Amino acid sequence: MFFASDNSSPAAPEVLEAIARANEGYAMPYGNDPIMERVRSRIREIFEAPEAAVYLVATGTAANSLALAIFNPPWGSVYCHRNAHIEEDECGAPEFYMGGGKLVLLDGDHARMTPEGLEKAIGFTGRAGVHNLQKGMLSLTNATENGTIYRPGDVARLTAIARAHGLPSHMDGARFANAVVSAGCTPAEMTWKAGIDVLSFGGTKNGLMGVEAVVIFDPAKAWEFELRRKRGGHLFSKHRYLSAQMEAYVTDDLWLRLAGQANRAAARLSQGILSVPGASLVHPTEANAVFASWPRGGHRKAQEAGAAYYFWPFNQSLDGPDHEPLSARLVCSWSTTDQDVDRFLELIRG
């Protein structure tokens, strides 16, 4: 009953097997291994983008920060939701790698910004010329930090506003697979066909040991990315171990199957929680994260039995009357089983 984070799940067996195969013999370093050639070709095929530049890094923070840095100047604004991952969980890394810049935070229900809010924010930027930060770029987290998704039409409406102002668009896809499965669309429809210029294509939260891809749909930015990746300390020498993980991920749609299992587990969990008297959802369940509220007594029984998850917000306590509702975040992964979900539901029902 481990719902604290999909970061805590094990690596998929196919991934570990791929790493073991890659460990045989010798291979050229720094991304010149033959596995990386196959990864690049496969990702281009998946995204219907034969000219895309594809690079691997070990963390989502590196993927997001380097992707933003190649498009946004130090005096540029990055328009994102105030609950975007790059705002809440990157410890200022985007600003560091951009050499400055500023995240401009937008509101919107369930961690999704609105077209009206974006238009207003862009229009407000740079109003005093050289004295202000300038218009920079758009960044969308998909799936969002509140477990919701932007569908391709939502993405297209927002990127169209950015493009009308001459601005590029980034997608933080740490849980991109979960968003694609939920939306029932193709990777291309969620990204470049909807106006995205660069994608952080996540794998660590979805069954990989530790690797993320940066997919740059404008290959003119490729060399700058290579330089920034090396200068930032994120070019792996024994790169084949990153390549091997990603090759397993994109072979035979493993990435979609793993995300599908996580999403199904979250849907089962969400529906079960709603059957508990006094329970409600804080945000819609659209991917693999459930934000819900139920009585303290159920929380107490679940945690006493070893269930792992976070109160959301954190400053809630098991001390107090049993009937009082407390809210929580529960994240399912590819390895979450029906038995995990059902046992948890039995406990919180009392």
C-alpha positions as CSV (number, residue, x, y, z in Angstrom):
1,M,0.0,0.0,0.0
2,F,2.7,2.4,-1.1
3,F,1.1,5.6,-2.5
4,A,3.6,8.1,-1.4
5,S,5.1,8.6,-4.9
6,D,5.7,6.9,-8.2
7,N,9.3,7.8,-7.7
8,S,9.4,5.1,-5.0
9,S,8.3,2.3,-7.3
10,P,10.8,-0.3,-8.5
11,A,12.2,-0.3,-12.0
12,A,10.4,-2.5,-14.5
13,P,11.9,-5.9,-15.1
14,E,12.3,-5.2,-18.8
15,V,14.5,-2.2,-17.9
16,L,16.8,-4.1,-15.6
17,E,17.2,-6.8,-18.3
18,A,18.1,-4.1,-20.8
19,I,20.8,-2.6,-18.5
20,A,22.3,-6.1,-17.9
21,R,22.5,-6.6,-21.7
22,A,24.1,-3.2,-22.1
23,N,26.8,-4.2,-19.5
24,E,28.3,-6.8,-21.9
25,G,31.6,-5.7,-23.5
26,Y,32.6,-2.2,-24.5
27,A,30.7,0.7,-26.0
28,M,31.6,4.3,-27.0
29,P,30.9,6.9,-24.3
30,Y,29.0,10.2,-24.2
31,G,26.0,9.1,-26.2
32,N,27.9,7.7,-29.1
33,D,26.8,4.1,-28.2
34,P,24.8,2.2,-30.8
35,I,21.8,1.8,-28.4
36,M,21.4,5.6,-28.4
37,E,21.2,5.6,-32.2
38,R,18.2,3.2,-32.0
39,V,16.7,5.3,-29.2
40,R,16.8,8.4,-31.3
41,S,15.3,6.7,-34.3
42,R,12.5,5.1,-32.2
43,I,11.6,8.4,-30.4
44,R,11.5,10.2,-33.8
45,E,9.2,7.5,-35.0
46,I,6.9,7.6,-32.0
47,F,6.6,11.4,-32.2
48,E,6.3,11.5,-36.0
49,A,9.2,13.9,-36.0
50,P,12.1,12.7,-38.2
51,E,14.2,15.8,-37.7
52,A,13.8,16.0,-33.9
53,A,16.9,16.2,-31.7
54,V,16.8,13.7,-28.9
55,Y,19.1,13.7,-25.8
56,L,19.1,11.8,-22.5
57,V,19.8,13.1,-18.9
58,A,19.4,11.4,-15.6
59,T,16.9,13.6,-13.9
60,G,13.7,15.5,-14.6
61,T,15.2,18.7,-13.1
62,A,18.0,18.6,-15.6
63,A,15.6,17.9,-18.5
64,N,13.3,20.8,-17.6
65,S,16.1,23.3,-16.8
66,L,18.2,22.6,-19.8
67,A,15.1,22.6,-22.1
68,L,14.0,26.0,-20.8
69,A,17.5,27.4,-21.0
70,I,17.9,26.8,-24.8
71,F,14.8,28.9,-25.5
72,N,14.6,31.5,-22.8
73,P,17.1,34.3,-22.4
74,P,18.2,35.5,-18.9
75,W,15.9,38.5,-19.2
76,G,12.9,36.4,-20.3
77,S,9.7,35.3,-18.4
78,V,8.6,31.7,-18.3
79,Y,4.8,31.6,-18.0
80,C,3.7,28.6,-15.9
81,H,1.0,27.7,-13.4
82,R,1.8,28.5,-9.8
83,N,1.6,24.8,-9.0
84,A,3.9,23.8,-11.9
85,H,6.6,21.4,-11.1
86,I,9.3,23.9,-12.3
87,E,8.0,26.3,-9.6
88,E,7.3,24.0,-6.7
89,D,9.9,21.3,-6.9
90,E,13.1,22.4,-8.8
91,C,14.8,24.5,-6.1
92,G,15.4,27.4,-8.5
93,A,17.2,25.2,-11.0
94,P,15.4,26.6,-14.1
95,E,16.4,30.1,-13.2
96,F,20.0,28.9,-12.4
97,Y,20.4,27.1,-15.8
98,M,18.8,30.0,-17.7
99,G,21.3,32.4,-16.2
100,G,18.4,34.4,-14.7
101,G,15.0,34.7,-16.1
102,K,11.8,34.6,-14.0
103,L,8.9,32.2,-13.6
104,V,5.7,34.2,-13.9
105,L,3.0,32.3,-12.0
106,L,-0.5,31.9,-13.3
107,D,-3.7,30.7,-11.6
108,G,-6.3,28.2,-12.8
109,D,-8.3,25.4,-11.3
110,H,-6.7,22.0,-10.6
111,A,-3.2,23.3,-11.6
112,R,-4.2,24.2,-15.2
113,M,-3.7,27.7,-16.5
114,T,-6.4,29.4,-18.6
115,P,-6.0,31.0,-22.0
116,E,-7.4,34.3,-20.5
117,G,-4.8,34.2,-17.7
118,L,-2.0,33.6,-20.1
119,E,-3.0,36.3,-22.5
120,K,-3.2,38.8,-19.6
121,A,0.2,37.8,-18.2
122,I,1.9,38.1,-21.5
123,G,0.3,41.5,-22.2
124,F,1.4,42.7,-18.8
125,T,5.1,41.8,-19.4
126,G,7.6,44.3,-20.6
127,R,5.2,47.2,-20.3
128,A,8.1,49.6,-19.3
129,G,10.5,48.4,-22.0
130,V,14.1,47.9,-20.9
131,H,13.2,48.4,-17.2
132,N,11.2,45.1,-17.2
133,L,11.7,41.5,-17.7
134,Q,10.8,40.6,-21.2
135,K,8.3,38.1,-22.7
136,G,10.0,34.7,-22.8
137,M,8.2,31.4,-23.2
138,L,5.3,29.1,-22.0
139,S,5.8,26.0,-19.9
140,L,3.0,23.4,-19.3
141,T,3.2,20.5,-16.8
142,N,1.4,17.5,-18.2
143,A,0.2,15.6,-16.3
144,T,-0.2,18.4,-13.8
145,E,0.9,18.4,-10.2
146,N,-2.7,18.0,-9.1
147,G,-3.2,14.9,-11.2
148,T,-5.1,16.5,-14.0
149,I,-4.1,16.7,-17.7
150,Y,-4.1,19.2,-20.5
151,R,-5.7,17.6,-23.6
152,P,-4.3,18.3,-27.0
153,G,-6.9,21.0,-27.6
154,D,-6.1,22.7,-24.3
155,V,-2.4,22.7,-25.3
156,A,-3.1,24.1,-28.7
157,R,-5.2,27.0,-27.4
158,L,-2.4,28.0,-25.0
159,T,0.5,27.6,-27.4
160,A,-1.4,29.6,-30.0
161,I,-1.5,32.5,-27.6
162,A,2.2,32.2,-27.0
163,R,3.0,31.9,-30.7
164,A,0.9,35.0,-31.5
165,H,3.4,36.8,-29.3
166,G,6.4,35.1,-30.9
167,L,7.1,32.8,-27.9
168,P,8.1,29.2,-27.9
169,S,6.5,26.5,-25.7
170,H,7.9,23.8,-23.4
171,M,6.1,20.8,-21.9
172,D,7.3,19.2,-18.6
173,G,6.3,15.6,-19.3
174,A,7.6,13.9,-16.2
175,R,4.3,12.0,-16.4
176,F,3.8,12.5,-20.1
177,A,2.9,8.8,-20.6
178,N,0.1,9.1,-18.1
179,A,-1.3,12.2,-19.9
180,V,-1.1,10.5,-23.3
181,V,-2.9,7.4,-22.1
182,S,-5.5,9.4,-20.3
183,A,-6.2,11.7,-23.3
184,G,-6.2,8.8,-25.8
185,C,-4.1,10.7,-28.2
186,T,-0.8,10.2,-30.0
187,P,2.5,11.7,-28.7
188,A,2.6,14.0,-31.7
189,E,-0.9,15.3,-31.1
190,M,0.0,16.2,-27.5
191,T,3.2,17.9,-28.5
192,W,4.5,19.5,-31.7
193,K,1.1,19.2,-33.5
194,A,-0.3,21.2,-30.7
195,G,2.5,23.8,-30.8
196,I,5.1,22.4,-28.3
197,D,8.7,23.2,-29.2
198,V,10.5,21.1,-26.6
199,L,9.4,18.3,-24.4
200,S,10.9,16.7,-21.3
201,F,9.8,13.1,-21.9
202,G,9.8,11.4,-18.5
203,G,10.7,7.9,-17.6
204,T,11.8,7.7,-14.0
205,K,8.3,8.0,-12.6
206,N,7.1,5.3,-15.0
207,G,9.3,2.3,-14.4
208,L,12.9,3.5,-15.4
209,M,15.8,3.5,-13.0
210,G,16.7,7.0,-13.8
211,V,16.6,8.6,-17.2
212,E,14.6,11.3,-19.0
213,A,14.6,12.3,-22.7
214,V,14.6,15.9,-24.0
215,V,12.9,16.0,-27.4
216,I,13.7,19.2,-29.3
217,F,11.4,19.6,-32.3
218,D,13.5,22.5,-33.6
219,P,16.9,20.8,-34.4
220,A,18.5,24.2,-34.7
221,K,18.6,24.2,-30.9
222,A,20.5,20.9,-30.7
223,W,24.1,22.2,-30.5
224,E,23.2,24.7,-27.8
225,F,21.6,21.9,-25.8
226,E,24.7,19.7,-26.1
227,L,26.9,22.6,-24.8
228,R,24.6,23.4,-21.9
229,R,24.3,19.7,-21.0
230,K,28.1,19.3,-20.8
231,R,28.7,22.6,-19.1
232,G,25.9,21.8,-16.6
233,G,27.5,18.5,-15.7
234,H,24.8,16.3,-17.1
235,L,26.6,14.5,-20.0
236,F,27.1,10.9,-18.8
237,S,30.3,9.2,-19.8
238,K,28.9,5.7,-19.6
239,H,25.8,6.8,-21.5
240,R,24.9,3.3,-22.7
241,Y,23.2,2.7,-19.3
242,L,20.8,5.6,-19.9
243,S,20.3,4.5,-23.5
244,A,19.5,0.9,-22.5
245,Q,16.8,2.1,-20.1
246,M,15.2,4.4,-22.7
247,E,15.4,1.7,-25.4
248,A,13.5,-0.7,-23.2
249,Y,11.0,2.0,-22.4
250,V,10.1,2.8,-26.0
251,T,10.1,-0.8,-27.3
252,D,6.8,-2.5,-27.9
253,D,5.0,0.5,-26.2
254,L,6.2,-0.5,-22.7
255,W,6.0,3.2,-21.7
256,L,2.3,3.2,-22.5
257,R,1.5,-0.1,-20.9
258,L,3.2,0.9,-17.6
259,A,1.4,4.2,-17.6
260,G,-1.9,2.5,-18.4
261,Q,-1.5,0.3,-15.3
262,A,-0.8,3.3,-13.1
263,N,-3.8,5.2,-14.4
264,R,-6.1,2.2,-14.0
265,A,-5.0,1.7,-10.4
266,A,-5.6,5.4,-9.7
267,A,-9.1,5.2,-11.2
268,R,-9.9,2.2,-9.1
269,L,-8.6,3.9,-6.0
270,S,-10.4,7.2,-6.7
271,Q,-13.8,5.4,-7.3
272,G,-13.3,3.4,-4.1
273,I,-12.6,6.4,-2.0
274,L,-15.8,8.0,-3.2
275,S,-17.7,5.1,-1.8
276,V,-16.5,6.0,1.7
277,P,-19.1,8.0,3.7
278,G,-17.9,11.6,4.0
279,A,-15.3,11.3,1.3
280,S,-14.8,13.6,-1.7
281,L,-12.2,14.3,-4.4
282,V,-10.1,17.5,-4.1
283,H,-9.1,17.3,-7.8
284,P,-10.4,15.2,-10.7
285,T,-8.5,12.0,-11.1
286,E,-7.3,12.1,-14.7
287,A,-3.9,10.4,-14.6
288,N,-2.1,8.4,-11.8
289,A,-2.5,10.7,-8.8
290,V,-5.5,10.9,-6.5
291,F,-6.2,13.9,-4.4
292,A,-9.1,13.1,-2.0
293,S,-10.5,13.7,1.5
294,W,-12.0,11.2,3.9
295,P,-12.6,11.0,7.7
296,R,-9.6,11.0,10.0
297,G,-10.6,7.6,11.5
298,G,-9.9,6.0,8.1
299,H,-6.6,7.7,7.8
300,R,-5.6,6.5,11.2
301,K,-6.5,2.8,10.4
302,A,-4.7,3.0,7.1
303,Q,-1.5,4.5,8.5
304,E,-1.4,2.1,11.5
305,A,-1.5,-0.7,9.0
306,G,1.5,0.7,7.1
307,A,-0.1,2.6,4.2
308,A,2.3,5.3,2.9
309,Y,1.0,8.5,1.4
310,Y,1.1,12.2,2.1
311,F,-1.4,14.5,3.7
312,W,-2.1,17.3,1.3
313,P,-1.4,19.9,2.6
314,F,1.2,18.5,4.9
315,N,0.2,20.4,8.1
316,Q,-2.6,18.0,9.0
317,S,-2.6,15.6,11.9
318,L,-4.0,12.3,13.0
319,D,-4.9,14.0,16.3
320,G,-8.5,14.9,16.5
321,P,-12.0,13.6,16.0
322,D,-12.5,10.5,13.8
323,H,-15.3,12.1,11.7
324,E,-13.3,15.2,10.6
325,P,-12.1,14.9,7.0
326,L,-8.4,15.2,6.1
327,S,-7.1,15.5,2.5
328,A,-4.3,13.5,1.0
329,R,-2.3,12.8,-2.1
330,L,-2.0,9.2,-3.3
331,V,0.1,8.3,-6.3
332,C,-0.1,5.0,-8.2
333,S,2.7,3.5,-10.3
334,W,3.1,0.8,-12.8
335,S,3.6,-1.7,-9.9
336,T,0.5,-0.7,-7.9
337,T,-1.8,-3.8,-7.8
338,D,-5.5,-4.2,-7.4
339,Q,-4.7,-6.0,-4.1
340,D,-2.9,-2.9,-2.9
341,V,-5.8,-0.7,-3.7
342,D,-8.5,-2.9,-2.3
343,R,-6.7,-3.5,1.0
344,F,-6.3,0.2,1.4
345,L,-10.0,0.8,0.7
346,E,-11.0,-1.8,3.2
347,L,-9.0,0.0,5.9
348,I,-10.3,3.5,5.2
349,R,-13.9,2.2,5.1
350,G,-13.4,0.9,8.6
